[in-house]
């Protein structure tokens, strides 16, 4: 099979699966916040200083690059996510061809596109982007294993570790896989040339390239006088977060285990089968084992679990499983089973949920705008994309609703949430967005009590709109002195 035909087929599948979610401004609270950060960057804001989060700067740069194409939606990032998912699937196809026929290698590559939807990857979550450089780095490491010339191992290693560095600046958990790739390259280099000196030089250069994007980001912030803000957000805050509620965490772990069970089982069976693999690809089995283990370590590194944390497991699990698709009939049956199972976990009714999201965000935007001349907008619990659609400047650098509302974050922000909430309320927001029910496991009791008192005393709820997926309503609260004729009901 020609590469261009495989590319076309995978692009068609990727587009068919992901296009129904296009133009949804409220697909996921994470992604709309990344879009808000990108929007504020275009207004001159500096991440971590003027608007706070702990994600690496590379992720925000991707969103910033796509921001001019998005308008009041996330379409630029969504198209970038589509292209990234498609390119990653192409790399899985190339890697799977090491063990099975090109036509059959399309099966695990296509499954990658299917399984992204199981763990929240049908839009523009960070792993959708960093899976691409990590998978390309893995392919280069495999080719380093094929090379007989130590100088070729060096060259492939330079490219692979630079890609690892780029991935780390999209999501820091890529460090675990990157460390294994580095160890693999050292092994390959040493097995071809026993010179300790040459090996040390190569290893130092590889490590430098993997760290270089993070070092450049650090130096940029240091040169601006904001090293401390950068370091706290990127390196220390994650260790100060609290644990999710045990019951909530158990539910998330159970979902990942249940939803991923068939793929995990197939990958395990393939790994057991890899023990008996003979030449010419016998080295792949050790690489596969190491990549699986390192990906699992990255998955477990943070402690708290969300569904999208499982997305980085998909490339390695599908590559590990490739040999099981090598016979046409059994491979087709296995493909249908895994694809059918994946479809059971996709987001329901994307067209209607997208329509509802667009209508709700549009309505809330138009309702809120006339009041914003009298004070700021504050999204306490709701869609942060409203800051973008109303062209409003957040009244706090902690504009991601969870940062002030979630008990998990109370010690991880570098500020006292009570004091920050008091500062926001002292600005007398003209509009506060709240929700009919919480999605996070537990509100911060201090800040939630402050917002409840403020809403009861100083605000009137004038409207509510259903969130796109139908789980809850967003409530539009207007400062009482701005409402001439308060509604009896809404």
HELIX and SHEET records of a PDB file:
HELIX    1   1 UNK A    3  UNK A   18  1                                  16    
HELIX    2   2 UNK A   19  UNK A   21  5                                   3    
HELIX    3   3 UNK A   29  UNK A   42  1                                  14    
HELIX    4   4 UNK A   57  UNK A   67  1                                  11    
HELIX    5   5 UNK A   75  UNK A   96  1                                  22    
HELIX    6   6 UNK A  102  UNK A  116  1                                  15    
HELIX    7   7 UNK A  126  UNK A  146  1                                  21    
HELIX    8   8 UNK A  150  UNK A  168  1                                  19    
HELIX    9   9 UNK A  174  UNK A  192  1                                  19    
HELIX   10  10 UNK A  196  UNK A  223  1                                  28    
HELIX   11  11 UNK A  227  UNK A  231  1                                   5    
HELIX   12  12 UNK A  232  UNK A  236  3                                   5    
HELIX   13  13 UNK A  237  UNK A  240  5                                   4    
HELIX   14  14 UNK A  246  UNK A  259  1                                  14    
HELIX   15  15 UNK A  261  UNK A  274  1                                  14    
HELIX   16  16 UNK A  282  UNK A  300  1                                  19    
HELIX   17  17 UNK A  307  UNK A  310  5                                   4    
HELIX   18  18 UNK A  313  UNK A  320  1                                   8    
HELIX   19  19 UNK A  322  UNK A  325  5                                   4    
HELIX   20  20 UNK A  328  UNK A  343  1                                  16    
HELIX   21  21 UNK A  350  UNK A  369  1                                  20    
HELIX   22  22 UNK A  386  UNK A  389  1                                   4    
HELIX   23  23 UNK A  401  UNK A  405  1                                   5    
HELIX   24  24 UNK A  407  UNK A  409  5                                   3    
HELIX   25  25 UNK A  417  UNK A  426  1                                  10    
HELIX   26  26 UNK A  445  UNK A  458  1                                  14    
HELIX   27  27 UNK A  480  UNK A  482  5                                   3    
SHEET    1   A 4 UNK A 377  UNK A 379  0                                        
SHEET    2   A 4 UNK A 431  UNK A 435  1                                        
SHEET    3   A 4 UNK A 473  UNK A 479 -1                                        
SHEET    4   A 4 UNK A 459  UNK A 466 -1                                        
END                                                                             
